Every structure is written in structure tokens, then in C-alpha cells.
Amino acid sequence: MDITSRSNNVKHSPKKLRKVANCVRGLNVNKALSSLRHMDEKGAQIIEKTLSSAIANAGNTENFDKDMNEVKVKTITVDEGPAQKRFRARAQGRANRIKKRTSHLKIVIG
């Protein structure tokens, strides 16, 4: 049985989150948590929090009877969320658009 956890509208760009997600995909849950705790990336904290939520969801599920040493991270998908559009003043009265990107994160363990 697969257990999922989602984090929507995370204020972090998908490109940066995918870099961290690729390091953790397919690992054992305990090994993934320990490697995320030792990363310096901000995205590692976001993925660690969502992975901890998935583990807690597995603990609350009645028919999930596996030992946590056997559970692996099946999939981590990072999709692009809505971007906040801001403007920055430039020379000679012009303005440039800045897109502050957000992400949707989904983790499946099993």
C-alpha cells in the first residue's frame, strides 16, 4: 500500500527542489531523512518536512503494517505552482517583471 503526502504552493522554485529530490528518490525512508538533515539546501528542509508527514500518515493508517526499515521513497514529484508576478524598477522609468516561482510537492512512500 502506498502512502502519500503533499505540500502545495511552497515558496521555492521547482528547479531547486528537483535538485534535492533527485538525491533522495528511491532511498530507504530512514536513510532519506538522515541525508536530508545533513544537506545545506533550503529545499532539503521542505522535502524533509513533507517526508516526515508521509511517515506520520503511514503510522495513522490501520492497514499499513510494514516496518519503517523496509519502506522506501517510491516517487517524489515536483510540479510548478502559480508564480507571483512582481515588478522591479529599472533605468529611465522602465520596469522589469520578476516571477517568484512556487512549487507543488508530492511524496509517495511504500
Contacts in CASP RR format, 6 or more apart in sequence:
PFRMAT RR
TARGET T0000
AUTHOR 0000-0000-0000
METHOD contacts of the structure
MODEL  1
MDITSRSNNVKHSPKKLRKVANCVRGLNVNKALSSLRHMDEKGAQIIEKT
LSSAIANAGNTENFDKDMNEVKVKTITVDEGPAQKRFRARAQGRANRIKK
RTSHLKIVIG
1 61 0 8 1.000
1 63 0 8 1.000
1 64 0 8 1.000
1 110 0 8 1.000
2 74 0 8 1.000
2 108 0 8 1.000
2 109 0 8 1.000
2 110 0 8 1.000
3 54 0 8 1.000
3 57 0 8 1.000
3 58 0 8 1.000
3 61 0 8 1.000
3 64 0 8 1.000
3 108 0 8 1.000
3 109 0 8 1.000
3 110 0 8 1.000
4 54 0 8 1.000
4 57 0 8 1.000
4 106 0 8 1.000
4 107 0 8 1.000
4 108 0 8 1.000
4 109 0 8 1.000
5 50 0 8 1.000
5 51 0 8 1.000
5 53 0 8 1.000
5 54 0 8 1.000
5 57 0 8 1.000
5 106 0 8 1.000
5 107 0 8 1.000
6 50 0 8 1.000
6 104 0 8 1.000
6 105 0 8 1.000
6 106 0 8 1.000
6 107 0 8 1.000
7 46 0 8 1.000
7 49 0 8 1.000
7 50 0 8 1.000
7 53 0 8 1.000
7 104 0 8 1.000
7 105 0 8 1.000
8 81 0 8 1.000
8 104 0 8 1.000
8 105 0 8 1.000
9 81 0 8 1.000
9 82 0 8 1.000
9 102 0 8 1.000
9 103 0 8 1.000
9 104 0 8 1.000
10 17 0 8 1.000
10 46 0 8 1.000
10 102 0 8 1.000
10 103 0 8 1.000
10 104 0 8 1.000
10 105 0 8 1.000
11 100 0 8 1.000
11 102 0 8 1.000
12 42 0 8 1.000
12 43 0 8 1.000
12 46 0 8 1.000
12 101 0 8 1.000
12 102 0 8 1.000
12 103 0 8 1.000
13 101 0 8 1.000
13 103 0 8 1.000
14 78 0 8 1.000
14 79 0 8 1.000
14 80 0 8 1.000
14 81 0 8 1.000
14 101 0 8 1.000
14 103 0 8 1.000
16 41 0 8 1.000
16 42 0 8 1.000
16 43 0 8 1.000
17 43 0 8 1.000
17 46 0 8 1.000
17 47 0 8 1.000
17 78 0 8 1.000
17 103 0 8 1.000
17 105 0 8 1.000
18 78 0 8 1.000
19 41 0 8 1.000
20 36 0 8 1.000
20 39 0 8 1.000
20 41 0 8 1.000
20 43 0 8 1.000
20 44 0 8 1.000
20 47 0 8 1.000
21 47 0 8 1.000
21 76 0 8 1.000
21 78 0 8 1.000
21 105 0 8 1.000
23 35 0 8 1.000
23 39 0 8 1.000
24 32 0 8 1.000
24 35 0 8 1.000
24 36 0 8 1.000
24 47 0 8 1.000
24 51 0 8 1.000
24 73 0 8 1.000
24 76 0 8 1.000
25 73 0 8 1.000
25 75 0 8 1.000
25 76 0 8 1.000
26 32 0 8 1.000
26 72 0 8 1.000
26 73 0 8 1.000
26 74 0 8 1.000
27 35 0 8 1.000
27 72 0 8 1.000
27 73 0 8 1.000
28 69 0 8 1.000
28 71 0 8 1.000
28 72 0 8 1.000
28 73 0 8 1.000
29 51 0 8 1.000
29 55 0 8 1.000
29 68 0 8 1.000
29 71 0 8 1.000
29 72 0 8 1.000
29 73 0 8 1.000
29 109 0 8 1.000
30 68 0 8 1.000
30 69 0 8 1.000
32 51 0 8 1.000
32 73 0 8 1.000
33 48 0 8 1.000
33 51 0 8 1.000
33 52 0 8 1.000
36 44 0 8 1.000
36 45 0 8 1.000
36 47 0 8 1.000
36 48 0 8 1.000
36 51 0 8 1.000
37 44 0 8 1.000
37 48 0 8 1.000
46 105 0 8 1.000
47 76 0 8 1.000
47 105 0 8 1.000
47 107 0 8 1.000
50 105 0 8 1.000
50 107 0 8 1.000
51 73 0 8 1.000
51 107 0 8 1.000
51 109 0 8 1.000
54 107 0 8 1.000
54 108 0 8 1.000
54 109 0 8 1.000
55 68 0 8 1.000
55 71 0 8 1.000
55 109 0 8 1.000
58 64 0 8 1.000
58 66 0 8 1.000
58 68 0 8 1.000
58 71 0 8 1.000
58 109 0 8 1.000
58 110 0 8 1.000
66 110 0 8 1.000
71 109 0 8 1.000
71 110 0 8 1.000
72 109 0 8 1.000
72 110 0 8 1.000
73 107 0 8 1.000
73 108 0 8 1.000
73 109 0 8 1.000
74 108 0 8 1.000
74 109 0 8 1.000
74 110 0 8 1.000
75 106 0 8 1.000
75 107 0 8 1.000
75 108 0 8 1.000
76 105 0 8 1.000
76 106 0 8 1.000
76 107 0 8 1.000
76 108 0 8 1.000
77 105 0 8 1.000
77 106 0 8 1.000
78 103 0 8 1.000
78 104 0 8 1.000
78 105 0 8 1.000
79 103 0 8 1.000
79 104 0 8 1.000
79 105 0 8 1.000
79 106 0 8 1.000
80 101 0 8 1.000
80 102 0 8 1.000
80 103 0 8 1.000
80 104 0 8 1.000
81 101 0 8 1.000
81 102 0 8 1.000
81 103 0 8 1.000
81 104 0 8 1.000
82 102 0 8 1.000
83 99 0 8 1.000
83 100 0 8 1.000
83 101 0 8 1.000
83 102 0 8 1.000
84 99 0 8 1.000
84 100 0 8 1.000
84 102 0 8 1.000
85 97 0 8 1.000
85 98 0 8 1.000
85 99 0 8 1.000
85 100 0 8 1.000
86 97 0 8 1.000
86 98 0 8 1.000
86 99 0 8 1.000
86 100 0 8 1.000
87 95 0 8 1.000
87 96 0 8 1.000
87 97 0 8 1.000
87 98 0 8 1.000
88 95 0 8 1.000
88 96 0 8 1.000
88 98 0 8 1.000
89 95 0 8 1.000
90 96 0 8 1.000
END
